[in-house]
Amino acid sequence: MNDWQKKSPLDWETYVNKRVKVAAEEKNEYEGWVLTVDPISASIVLVNFLENNRVSVFVVLGHAVQEVDILQEADDELKARLSRLFEPKESEAYSPEELDKRKNDLKSWLETNHIPVTEQGESGRRLCVAGVLSIDPPYGPEQCSSSNEIILSRVQGLVQSYLDKQQ
């Protein structure tokens, strides 16, 4: 096990949203913005923004990482761009303020109906229902995910009825 793999998730988190140079096995070097680090395999997900709004995503496997050097810190605009990289297209139709309002309104409605809900993620954008289901922006039934199909179906129905009442 190499030094990189021995780090904790809190150590890896300090690399997120930073431009890095990764030295890997066989004298390979990779450069890019750290989107995330997988806490199980220690693999680094690097992103580079190309011309014509194209994006390159590359994964450096954790066992191959020998050294990681931070080159640059992302500004607020770039952090926002990185966080929206894998967001569903439906979310683009809403401003950050509208998404925040939708999240808070849905959370309040769920709490009013005695359904335990918390906010998760570094920006608190994901809603977590009873620790077994998550709802991502823009907070509709399609954005609900859970491994428990019964809970998934019921919460999707609740979210849909909430949205129907809003219209």
N, C-alpha and C positions, 0 to 999 in steps of 0.2 A: 504494500500500500504506500503510495507516494504522499508527500507533505500536503498537497492540495486535497487529497481525499480525506486526510485526517482533520481538516478544518471543520468547524461546526456551521450549521445553517446561518447563524448570526454573523459569522465571519464572511461567508459567501455573500450575504445580503449587502455588505459594504461595497461589493463590486457592481451591483445592479445600477443601471443608468450611467455607467462610466465607459468610456472608450478604453479598451485594453489591447495589449499585445500578449498573445498566448504562445509560449514556447512549448512545443509538444514533442513526442518521441520522433525519432528519425529526422531530427533537425527541421521539422515543419514549424512554421510560424503563421499565426492567424491573427487578424486584427478586426475589431468591430466593437459595437455597442453591446454591453451585456444586458440582455433582456431578462434572463433568469438563470439560476443554477439549480439543477435537479438535486434535491436533498438526498436521494437514494444513491444515484450513480456518480454524483459530483460532476456531471456533464454540464458544460457551459453553452448556453444558446446565445450566439452572436448575431447581430443584425447590422447590415450596411444598407444605407439608402443610396440607390442608383439613380440614373437619369430617367426621365419620363415616369416619375412616381413609382418606379419599380423598387422592390425590396429584395435583398438577398438575406436568407436566414441559413445559418450554418451551426452545426452542433460539434463541439470538440468533446470527445468522450473523456470522462473524468480520469480513467486509468492512464490516459495518454498525456495529461497535463503535467508539465514539469515546472513551469513558472508562469506567473501572471503579473504583468506590469500595468499599472494604471497610467494612461496617457492624458486623459481629459475627463472633466466632470460635465455632465449634460446640463444645459440650461432648462428653465421651466418649460419652454416651448418643445424642446426635444423630448423631455420626460413625458409630456402629454402625448406626443406623437408615438413614442414607444408604447405607452400604456394602451393606446387605441389600436395598435397594430393588428390584434386578433379579435377585436370587438365586432359583433355582428353588424352587418350593413344597416339594419334597421335603426341602430343607435345613432347613426349619422344624421338622421332626420330630426334629432332633438339636440338642443343646446345643452351644455353642461348644467345650466340652471334648471332647465325643464326636466332633465334626467334626475336631478337632485330632488325636485318637487315630486316627481312620480314615485321615486323610492320612498321618500318620507311619508307621502300620502298612503301608499300601499302598506308600509310598515305600521303606521298608526291604525289603519283599518284592520290589519291582522291582529294587532295587540288588543283592539277593541273587542274582537271576536275570540279572545283568550287563546290565541295561537302564539307560542313563544317564538320570537324572531330577534335576531341580532344582526349587526353589520360586520362584514368581514372584508379582508383584503387590505392592502396598504392604504388605499384611499377610502375604504369603507363603502365601496360601490356595490358589493355583493350582499344580498340578504340571505341569511341562513335561518331556515325554519326548523325548529326543534332539533337542530344538529344533524339532520338527516337529508335535508333538501336545500338546494341553493337556487336563488333567483338573480340572474344577471340583468344588466341594462338591455333593453328599455323596460324591463319588468312586466313582461306579458307571459301568458301560459307557455309559449314556445321557448322561453328562456329559463324555465324551471328544469332542474335536473336532480335526479336521485336514483339510487340503485334499487330503492323500494318502489315497485310499480304501483302499489295500492296508494301509498302516500302521494306519489307523484300525480296520479290521476285525480285524487281528491283535491290537492292543492291547486292543480291546474284549473279545475272546475271552480274553485273559490276565487282564484285570480280573474278568471273570465267573467264570473258574475259581478265581481267588483268593477271591472272595466265596463261592463254593460250598464251598470248603475251610473257610471260617470258620464255616459253619453246622453 
